[in-house]
Amino acid sequence: MSAFQEARDFLLAHRTDYETAYREFAFPRLTHFNWALDWFDALPGEQLALWILEEDGSELRLTFAELTARSNRVANLLRRRGVRRGDRVLLMLGNEVALWETMLAAFKLGAVVIPTATLLGQDDLLDRLSRGAIRHIIAGSHLPRFDDIAGDFTRISLDGAAKESPRFEPDGPTRASDPLLLYFTSGTAAKPKLVEHSHESYPVGHLSTMYWLGLQPGDVHWNISSPGWAKHAWSCFFAPWNAGATVFIYNYARFHATGALRILGAKPITTFCAPPTVWRMLVQEDLAAHRVHLREAMSAGEPLNPEVIQRVRTAWNLTIRDGYGQTETTALAGNPPGQPVKPGSMGRPLPGYRIELSDEGELCLALATRPTGLMLGYAGDTRASNDTFYRTGDIAIRDAEGYLTYVGRADDVFKSSDYRISPFELESLLLRHPAVAEAAVIPCADPVRGCVPKAFIALVDGYKPGEKMARYLFSFIRETFSPYKRIRRIEFSELPKTVSGKIRRAELRTRPPAKEFRDDPRP
């Protein structure tokens, strides 16, 4: 733990001195490390660790000591119910205290957690259960969703955890290289990849995220993201608690900009991170009318519009700082505190990362000097690899001062409301409909989400394009797709193709829209 703390303290001491931090920082190399036992449980017990505010005004506050005891009780319960080191646990919980208790408990046991979003459709769940090789499911109020699913796994309720001992004894040391987390993420194929992280790559790797966010001990940090996705672990778990800060959560049935601004003004929140979709909604309000306590404001997930940054700066005298990373990494580039922010740029490489650009401009990480925050690999990928670089699939340009500006994906994957969308996956789902002969999905500009999925559809003979057919397809999409993947716009058209028969998406992206049908435009 001393090596981890020294690295963390070095970054805290140089939080506004980027040149020194980047030049001299190195991730500690550990042989044995269990972040939950060795770091979290040793944090000052009297300090506030987790603060959950509900929409009705009720709230729960837990100190580090209280959360240590509660997670120990859950760990003892899980052990008694058969969870063992190396077991894969699917965790489907919302922003409730059980989420943090169970994550810490599983880490202490040495189990491997597969965080899962509560809004996934049935097909996505079946895929995760199958390819994730799940041994146990913890889903709280969502557990009935698994009643009709057969499989060799146990369904665990956390009822009775309060009766367990608040002390926990591990069954042995944890190797830093042992698997800790598995995250599903979309790719260019129909099946999302399964990203594997270790007890070192995410807990230790997120020192770079802590540095980008500018967190300090005692901060109250609010990050808006949904459980089940990597960004939630970034900024609602590892980075704040690496710094000894408080994780703040505001639960709402539906996001409203006015409600978020009211909370920012009423509560002592010092650091705030939100996806561009949220920032674009916030600036539609009168920001100057809300006095906030923020010292730091961040955005991640996709490039943020320069005009949004300017409106926040004018109202609050704060500059929103972009950051960049992937499910496969921690924050690897960004604008840390105290550094000039260039409009449109996602910043410079963060301490611990050395980024190279390929001849095509693709962001790459050299594997010879493998950064700690890079994943172990894709679970289940047994193909031999002689690669010397990890290729992010993202294209960027770099200026003379080292600032990186995002250009786009090397493939066709795109972001919508901070979620990564695979066109191939959506097209495959559309083709299930008997009226759809061919489909191509591209990103289409949207003032709130940044972009939304748009489908060009060629119908089977006998079906007529028009508003009635569009409504019919939108109904099918709402019933079949996970909410974050829903296609929001449809245009009926023959699809342009190459000689070899491949769809020319580049042509569709630049084609002026013809008759376009839109689904619910609200966030």
C-alpha positions as CSV (number, residue, x, y, z in Angstrom):
1,M,0.0,0.0,0.0
2,S,2.9,2.4,0.7
3,A,3.9,2.4,-3.0
4,F,0.3,3.1,-4.0
5,Q,0.1,5.9,-1.5
6,E,3.4,7.5,-2.6
7,A,2.2,7.6,-6.2
8,R,-1.2,9.0,-5.2
9,D,0.4,11.7,-2.9
10,F,2.8,12.7,-5.7
11,L,-0.1,13.4,-8.0
12,L,-2.0,15.3,-5.3
13,A,1.1,17.4,-4.6
14,H,1.5,18.3,-8.4
15,R,-2.2,18.6,-9.2
16,T,-1.7,21.9,-11.1
17,D,1.9,21.2,-12.2
18,Y,1.3,19.1,-15.3
19,E,4.8,19.2,-16.7
20,T,6.4,17.8,-13.5
21,A,3.6,15.3,-12.9
22,Y,3.8,14.0,-16.5
23,R,7.6,13.9,-16.5
24,E,8.2,12.2,-13.2
25,F,5.1,10.1,-12.4
26,A,5.2,6.4,-12.8
27,F,2.5,3.9,-11.8
28,P,3.6,1.7,-9.0
29,R,4.3,-1.9,-9.9
30,L,2.6,-4.2,-7.4
31,T,2.7,-8.0,-6.9
32,H,0.0,-8.3,-4.3
33,F,-2.8,-5.7,-3.8
34,N,-6.4,-5.7,-2.8
35,W,-7.7,-2.2,-3.1
36,A,-10.8,-2.7,-0.9
37,L,-8.8,-4.2,1.9
38,D,-5.5,-2.5,1.7
39,W,-6.6,1.0,0.7
40,F,-10.3,1.7,1.2
41,D,-10.5,0.1,4.7
42,A,-7.4,2.2,5.8
43,L,-8.9,5.6,4.8
44,P,-9.8,7.9,7.7
45,G,-12.9,6.3,9.2
46,E,-14.6,9.5,10.3
47,Q,-14.6,11.1,6.9
48,L,-17.7,11.0,4.7
49,A,-17.4,8.3,2.0
50,L,-20.9,8.1,0.3
51,W,-23.8,10.5,0.2
52,I,-26.9,9.5,-1.5
53,L,-29.7,12.0,-2.0
54,E,-33.2,10.9,-3.1
55,E,-35.6,13.0,-5.1
56,D,-38.0,13.2,-2.2
57,G,-35.2,14.9,-0.1
58,S,-34.3,11.9,2.0
59,E,-30.6,11.0,2.2
60,L,-28.1,8.5,3.4
61,R,-24.6,9.4,4.5
62,L,-22.0,6.8,5.4
63,T,-18.4,7.3,6.6
64,F,-15.5,5.2,5.4
65,A,-15.6,3.3,8.7
66,E,-19.4,2.6,8.3
67,L,-19.0,1.5,4.7
68,T,-16.1,-0.7,5.7
69,A,-18.3,-2.5,8.3
70,R,-21.3,-2.8,5.9
71,S,-19.2,-4.2,3.1
72,N,-17.6,-6.7,5.5
73,R,-21.1,-7.9,6.5
74,V,-22.0,-8.3,2.8
75,A,-18.7,-10.1,2.1
76,N,-19.4,-12.6,5.0
77,L,-22.9,-13.1,3.7
78,L,-21.7,-13.8,0.1
79,R,-19.1,-16.2,1.4
80,R,-21.7,-18.1,3.3
81,R,-23.9,-18.3,0.2
82,G,-21.1,-19.8,-1.9
83,V,-19.2,-16.9,-3.5
84,R,-15.6,-17.8,-3.8
85,R,-12.4,-16.3,-5.1
86,G,-12.5,-16.1,-8.9
87,D,-16.3,-16.6,-9.2
88,R,-18.0,-14.3,-11.7
89,V,-20.8,-12.2,-10.2
90,L,-23.3,-10.3,-12.3
91,L,-24.2,-7.2,-10.4
92,M,-27.4,-5.3,-11.6
93,L,-28.1,-2.6,-9.1
94,G,-29.1,1.1,-9.3
95,N,-27.5,3.9,-7.4
96,E,-28.3,2.4,-4.0
97,V,-26.0,1.7,-1.1
98,A,-26.1,-2.0,-1.9
99,L,-24.1,-1.3,-5.1
100,W,-21.1,0.1,-3.2
101,E,-21.4,-2.4,-0.4
102,T,-21.4,-5.3,-2.8
103,M,-18.6,-4.0,-5.1
104,L,-16.4,-3.6,-2.1
105,A,-17.5,-7.0,-0.6
106,A,-16.8,-8.9,-3.9
107,F,-13.3,-7.2,-4.2
108,K,-12.5,-8.3,-0.7
109,L,-13.5,-11.9,-1.5
110,G,-11.5,-11.9,-4.7
111,A,-14.6,-12.5,-6.8
112,V,-14.9,-11.0,-10.4
113,V,-17.6,-8.5,-10.8
114,I,-19.6,-7.9,-14.0
115,P,-21.4,-4.6,-13.6
116,T,-24.6,-4.6,-15.6
117,A,-26.9,-1.7,-16.5
118,T,-30.5,-2.1,-15.2
119,L,-32.0,-0.9,-18.6
120,L,-30.6,-3.8,-20.6
121,G,-33.0,-5.7,-22.8
122,Q,-33.5,-9.5,-22.5
123,D,-31.2,-10.3,-25.4
124,D,-28.3,-8.4,-23.8
125,L,-28.9,-10.1,-20.5
126,L,-28.8,-13.6,-22.0
127,D,-25.6,-12.7,-23.9
128,R,-24.0,-11.5,-20.6
129,L,-25.0,-14.6,-18.7
130,S,-23.7,-16.9,-21.4
131,R,-20.4,-15.3,-22.4
132,G,-19.7,-13.9,-18.9
133,A,-19.8,-17.5,-17.5
134,I,-21.8,-16.1,-14.6
135,R,-21.8,-18.1,-11.3
136,H,-23.9,-15.7,-9.2
137,I,-26.5,-12.9,-9.8
138,I,-27.1,-10.0,-7.4
139,A,-29.8,-7.8,-8.7
140,G,-31.9,-6.5,-5.8
141,S,-35.4,-5.5,-6.9
142,H,-34.4,-6.5,-10.5
143,L,-33.9,-10.2,-9.5
144,P,-37.3,-11.3,-10.8
145,R,-36.1,-10.5,-14.4
146,F,-34.0,-13.6,-14.1
147,D,-36.8,-15.9,-12.9
148,D,-37.5,-17.3,-16.4
149,I,-33.9,-17.7,-17.3
150,A,-32.3,-21.1,-16.9
151,G,-28.7,-21.5,-16.1
152,D,-26.1,-22.8,-13.7
153,F,-26.0,-19.8,-11.4
154,T,-27.3,-18.8,-8.0
155,R,-29.5,-15.8,-7.4
156,I,-28.4,-14.1,-4.2
157,S,-30.5,-11.7,-2.1
158,L,-28.6,-9.5,0.4
159,D,-31.4,-9.8,3.0
160,G,-29.8,-10.8,6.3
161,A,-26.5,-9.0,5.7
162,A,-27.1,-6.8,8.8
163,K,-26.8,-9.9,11.0
164,E,-23.4,-10.8,9.8
165,S,-20.1,-9.9,11.5
166,P,-18.7,-6.4,10.7
167,R,-15.2,-8.0,10.6
168,F,-13.9,-9.8,7.6
169,E,-10.9,-12.2,7.2
170,P,-9.7,-12.8,3.7
171,D,-8.9,-16.3,2.6
172,G,-5.4,-15.3,1.5
173,P,-3.5,-12.6,-0.3
174,T,-4.7,-11.1,-3.6
175,R,-2.3,-11.0,-6.5
176,A,-2.4,-7.6,-8.3
177,S,-2.7,-9.4,-11.6
178,D,-5.9,-11.3,-10.5
179,P,-9.0,-10.4,-12.5
180,L,-11.3,-7.9,-10.7
181,L,-13.8,-6.5,-13.2
182,L,-15.4,-7.6,-16.5
183,Y,-17.1,-4.9,-18.6
184,F,-19.1,-5.5,-21.8
185,T,-18.6,-2.9,-24.4
186,S,-19.8,-2.5,-28.0
187,G,-17.5,-2.9,-31.0
188,T,-17.7,-3.2,-34.7
189,A,-19.1,-6.7,-34.4
190,A,-22.6,-7.7,-33.4
191,K,-21.4,-9.0,-30.1
192,P,-19.9,-6.6,-27.6
193,K,-16.4,-7.4,-26.4
194,L,-15.7,-8.4,-22.8
195,V,-13.0,-6.2,-21.2
196,E,-11.0,-7.7,-18.3
197,H,-9.4,-5.5,-15.7
198,S,-7.3,-6.6,-12.7
199,H,-6.8,-5.6,-9.1
200,E,-4.1,-3.3,-10.4
201,S,-5.3,-2.0,-13.8
202,Y,-8.4,-0.2,-12.5
203,P,-7.8,0.6,-8.8
204,V,-4.2,1.8,-9.4
205,G,-4.8,2.9,-13.0
206,H,-7.4,5.3,-11.9
207,L,-4.8,7.5,-10.3
208,S,-4.7,9.1,-13.7
209,T,-8.4,9.7,-13.5
210,M,-8.1,11.2,-10.1
211,Y,-5.4,13.6,-11.5
212,W,-7.6,14.6,-14.4
213,L,-10.6,15.3,-12.2
214,G,-8.5,17.3,-9.9
215,L,-9.8,15.6,-6.8
216,Q,-8.5,16.3,-3.3
217,P,-9.2,14.8,0.1
218,G,-12.4,16.1,1.5
219,D,-14.0,17.0,-1.9
220,V,-17.6,16.1,-2.6
221,H,-17.7,14.7,-6.1
222,W,-20.8,14.3,-8.2
223,N,-20.6,12.3,-11.4
224,I,-23.6,11.7,-13.5
225,S,-23.5,8.3,-15.1
226,S,-25.4,5.0,-14.9
227,P,-24.3,2.0,-12.9
228,G,-23.1,-0.9,-15.1
229,W,-20.9,1.2,-17.3
230,A,-17.2,1.8,-16.9
231,K,-17.5,5.6,-16.3
232,H,-19.5,4.9,-13.2
233,A,-16.5,2.9,-11.8
234,W,-14.2,5.7,-12.9
235,S,-15.8,8.6,-11.1
236,C,-18.3,7.1,-8.6
237,F,-15.8,4.6,-7.1
238,F,-12.1,4.5,-7.7
239,A,-11.0,8.0,-8.5
240,P,-12.9,9.8,-5.7
241,W,-11.9,7.2,-3.1
242,N,-8.3,7.1,-4.3
243,A,-8.3,10.8,-3.3
244,G,-10.2,10.3,-0.1
245,A,-13.1,12.3,-1.4
246,T,-16.9,11.8,-0.9
247,V,-19.0,10.2,-3.7
248,F,-22.2,12.2,-4.1
249,I,-25.3,10.6,-5.8
250,Y,-28.6,12.3,-6.6
251,N,-31.3,9.8,-7.6
252,Y,-34.0,10.9,-9.9
253,A,-36.7,9.2,-11.9
254,R,-35.9,11.4,-14.9
255,F,-33.1,13.9,-15.4
256,H,-34.2,17.6,-15.3
257,A,-31.6,20.4,-15.7
258,T,-33.5,22.6,-13.2
259,G,-33.3,19.9,-10.6
260,A,-29.6,19.3,-11.1
261,L,-28.9,23.1,-10.9
262,R,-30.9,23.3,-7.7
263,I,-28.8,20.5,-6.1
264,L,-25.5,22.1,-7.3
265,G,-26.6,25.3,-5.5
266,A,-27.9,23.7,-2.3
267,K,-25.3,21.1,-1.6
268,P,-21.5,21.6,-1.0
269,I,-20.5,19.8,-4.2
270,T,-16.9,20.8,-5.1
271,T,-16.3,18.8,-8.3
272,F,-18.8,17.8,-11.0
273,C,-18.5,15.5,-14.0
274,A,-21.2,15.0,-16.6
275,P,-21.5,13.8,-20.2
276,P,-21.9,16.5,-22.9
277,T,-25.6,15.6,-23.2
278,V,-26.1,16.8,-19.6
279,W,-24.0,20.0,-20.2
280,R,-26.0,20.8,-23.3
281,M,-29.2,20.6,-21.2
282,L,-27.8,22.6,-18.4
283,V,-26.8,25.6,-20.5
284,Q,-30.4,25.9,-21.8
285,E,-31.1,27.2,-18.3
286,D,-30.1,30.5,-16.7
287,L,-26.8,29.3,-15.2
288,A,-26.0,32.7,-13.6
289,A,-29.1,32.5,-11.5
290,H,-27.6,29.5,-9.7
291,R,-24.7,30.1,-7.3
292,V,-22.7,26.9,-7.1
293,H,-19.8,25.7,-4.9
294,L,-17.9,24.0,-7.7
295,R,-14.1,24.3,-8.0
296,E,-13.8,21.8,-10.9
297,A,-16.1,21.0,-13.8
298,M,-15.5,18.1,-16.2
299,S,-17.0,16.4,-19.2
300,A,-16.2,13.0,-20.8
301,G,-17.7,10.5,-23.2
302,E,-17.5,12.6,-26.4
303,P,-16.2,16.0,-27.5
304,L,-17.9,18.9,-25.9
305,N,-19.1,21.9,-28.0
306,P,-16.8,24.9,-27.4
307,E,-19.9,27.2,-27.2
308,V,-21.1,25.2,-24.2
309,I,-17.7,25.6,-22.5
310,Q,-17.9,29.4,-23.1
311,R,-21.4,29.7,-21.6
312,V,-20.4,27.9,-18.4
313,R,-17.3,30.0,-18.2
314,T,-19.3,33.2,-18.5
315,A,-21.9,32.2,-15.9
316,W,-19.7,30.5,-13.3
317,N,-16.2,31.6,-14.1
318,L,-15.4,27.8,-14.5
319,T,-13.8,26.1,-17.4
320,I,-15.2,22.6,-18.3
321,R,-12.2,20.3,-18.7
322,D,-12.6,17.4,-21.2
323,G,-11.1,14.0,-20.6
324,Y,-10.7,10.9,-22.7
325,G,-10.5,7.2,-22.1
326,Q,-12.2,3.9,-22.8
327,T,-13.7,1.0,-21.0
328,E,-10.4,-0.7,-21.9
329,T,-8.4,2.0,-20.1
330,T,-8.5,4.6,-17.4
331,A,-8.4,8.3,-18.2
332,L,-5.4,8.5,-20.7
333,A,-5.7,12.1,-21.9
334,G,-7.4,15.2,-20.6
335,N,-7.1,18.8,-19.4
336,P,-6.0,18.6,-15.8
337,P,-6.5,21.6,-13.4
338,G,-4.6,24.7,-13.9
339,Q,-3.7,24.1,-17.6
340,P,-4.8,26.1,-20.6
341,V,-7.9,24.6,-22.3
342,K,-8.0,24.8,-26.1
343,P,-11.5,24.8,-27.6
344,G,-12.3,21.5,-29.1
345,S,-9.2,19.7,-27.7
346,M,-9.4,16.8,-25.3
347,G,-6.1,17.8,-23.7
348,R,-2.8,16.1,-23.4
349,P,-1.7,12.6,-22.3
350,L,-2.1,12.1,-18.6
351,P,0.6,11.1,-16.1
352,G,1.5,7.4,-16.6
353,Y,0.4,7.3,-20.3
354,R,2.6,7.7,-23.4
355,I,0.3,8.1,-26.4
356,E,1.5,7.5,-29.9
357,L,-0.3,8.3,-33.2
358,S,-0.2,5.8,-36.0
359,D,0.4,6.9,-39.6
360,E,-3.4,7.1,-39.9
361,G,-3.7,9.2,-36.7
362,E,-5.0,6.4,-34.5
363,L,-4.4,6.8,-30.8
364,C,-2.1,3.9,-29.7
365,L,-0.4,2.7,-26.5
366,A,3.0,1.0,-26.8
367,L,2.8,-2.5,-25.1
368,A,6.5,-2.5,-24.5
369,T,5.9,0.2,-21.8
370,R,2.4,-1.0,-21.0
371,P,0.5,1.5,-18.8
372,T,-1.0,0.1,-15.6
373,G,-4.4,1.4,-16.6
374,L,-4.7,-0.7,-19.7
375,M,-6.9,-3.8,-19.5
376,L,-5.5,-7.3,-19.2
377,G,-7.3,-8.1,-22.5
378,Y,-10.6,-9.2,-24.0
379,A,-11.9,-12.2,-22.0
380,G,-12.4,-15.2,-24.2
381,D,-10.1,-13.9,-26.9
382,T,-7.6,-16.8,-27.4
383,R,-6.1,-15.6,-30.6
384,A,-2.3,-15.2,-30.6
385,S,-1.2,-11.6,-30.9
386,N,2.1,-10.2,-31.8
387,D,0.9,-6.6,-31.6
388,T,3.3,-4.0,-30.3
389,F,0.6,-1.4,-29.7
390,Y,-2.9,-1.3,-28.2
391,R,-4.9,0.5,-30.8
392,T,-7.8,2.5,-29.4
393,G,-9.7,2.7,-32.7
394,D,-10.0,6.5,-32.3
395,I,-8.5,9.0,-34.7
396,A,-7.0,12.3,-33.4
397,I,-4.6,15.0,-34.4
398,R,-1.9,16.5,-32.2
399,D,-0.6,20.1,-32.3
400,A,2.8,21.4,-31.6
401,E,2.1,21.7,-27.9
402,G,1.0,18.2,-27.6
403,Y,-2.8,18.9,-27.4
404,L,-5.0,16.1,-28.9
405,T,-8.2,16.8,-30.9
406,Y,-10.6,14.0,-31.5
407,V,-11.5,13.4,-35.1
408,G,-13.6,10.2,-35.1
409,R,-13.7,6.5,-34.9
410,A,-11.4,4.4,-37.1
411,D,-14.4,2.2,-37.7
412,D,-18.1,3.1,-37.6
413,V,-18.8,3.0,-33.9
414,F,-20.1,6.3,-32.5
415,K,-21.2,7.8,-29.2
416,S,-24.8,8.8,-28.5
417,S,-25.6,10.4,-25.0
418,D,-22.3,9.0,-23.7
419,Y,-23.1,5.5,-24.8
420,R,-21.1,3.7,-27.4
421,I,-23.2,2.5,-30.3
422,S,-22.3,-0.3,-32.8
423,P,-24.1,0.2,-36.1
424,F,-23.6,-3.4,-37.0
425,E,-25.4,-4.5,-33.8
426,L,-28.4,-2.2,-34.5
427,E,-28.6,-3.2,-38.1
428,S,-28.7,-6.9,-37.0
429,L,-31.6,-6.2,-34.7
430,L,-33.5,-4.3,-37.4
431,L,-33.1,-7.2,-39.8
432,R,-35.2,-9.3,-37.4
433,H,-38.2,-7.4,-38.6
434,P,-40.0,-9.1,-41.5
435,A,-40.4,-5.8,-43.4
436,V,-36.7,-4.9,-43.4
437,A,-34.6,-6.1,-46.3
438,E,-31.5,-4.0,-45.6
439,A,-30.5,-1.4,-43.1
440,A,-27.6,0.9,-42.4
441,V,-27.1,2.9,-39.2
442,I,-25.2,6.1,-39.0
443,P,-24.9,8.9,-36.4
444,C,-27.1,11.9,-37.0
445,A,-26.6,15.3,-35.3
446,D,-28.9,16.0,-32.4
447,P,-28.9,19.2,-30.2
448,V,-29.2,17.4,-26.9
449,R,-27.6,14.0,-27.3
450,G,-24.8,15.2,-29.6
451,C,-25.9,12.5,-32.1
452,V,-28.6,9.8,-32.3
453,P,-28.7,6.6,-34.4
454,K,-30.4,7.0,-37.7
455,A,-31.4,4.1,-39.9
456,F,-31.6,4.0,-43.7
457,I,-33.9,1.1,-44.5
458,A,-34.7,-0.7,-47.6
459,L,-38.0,-2.6,-47.3
460,V,-39.0,-6.0,-48.5
461,D,-41.1,-6.1,-51.6
462,G,-44.8,-5.6,-50.7
463,Y,-44.2,-3.1,-47.9
464,K,-44.7,0.6,-48.6
465,P,-42.5,3.3,-47.0
466,G,-44.3,6.1,-45.2
467,E,-45.4,7.4,-41.8
468,K,-47.4,4.3,-41.0
469,M,-44.5,2.0,-41.7
470,A,-42.1,4.3,-39.7
471,R,-44.5,4.2,-36.7
472,Y,-44.7,0.4,-37.0
473,L,-40.8,0.1,-37.0
474,F,-40.4,2.6,-34.1
475,S,-42.8,0.4,-32.1
476,F,-40.7,-2.6,-32.9
477,I,-37.5,-0.8,-31.9
478,R,-39.0,0.3,-28.5
479,E,-40.0,-3.3,-27.8
480,T,-36.7,-4.9,-28.9
481,F,-33.8,-2.5,-28.3
482,S,-32.3,-1.5,-25.0
483,P,-33.3,2.2,-24.4
484,Y,-29.8,3.7,-24.9
485,K,-29.5,1.9,-28.3
486,R,-32.8,3.0,-29.8
487,I,-32.9,4.3,-33.3
488,R,-34.5,7.8,-33.3
489,R,-34.7,8.6,-37.0
490,I,-35.6,6.5,-40.1
491,E,-35.3,7.3,-43.8
492,F,-36.5,4.8,-46.4
493,S,-33.9,4.5,-49.1
494,E,-32.0,2.1,-51.3
495,L,-28.5,1.7,-49.9
496,P,-25.4,2.8,-51.8
497,K,-22.8,0.0,-52.0
498,T,-19.3,-0.7,-53.2
499,V,-18.5,-3.1,-56.0
500,S,-18.0,-5.8,-53.4
501,G,-21.4,-5.2,-52.0
502,K,-20.4,-3.3,-48.8
503,I,-22.6,-0.4,-47.7
504,R,-21.0,3.0,-48.3
505,R,-21.8,4.6,-44.9
506,A,-19.5,7.5,-45.7
507,E,-21.9,8.5,-48.5
508,L,-24.9,8.2,-46.2
509,R,-23.3,10.5,-43.7
510,T,-22.9,13.3,-46.2
511,R,-26.2,12.7,-48.1
512,P,-28.8,15.5,-47.5
513,P,-31.8,14.0,-45.6
514,A,-34.8,13.2,-47.7
515,K,-38.1,12.3,-46.1
516,E,-37.1,11.6,-42.5
517,F,-39.3,10.2,-39.7
518,R,-38.5,10.9,-36.1
519,D,-39.3,9.1,-32.9
520,D,-39.6,10.7,-29.4
521,P,-37.1,13.5,-29.5
522,R,-36.9,14.0,-25.7
523,P,-33.8,12.7,-23.8
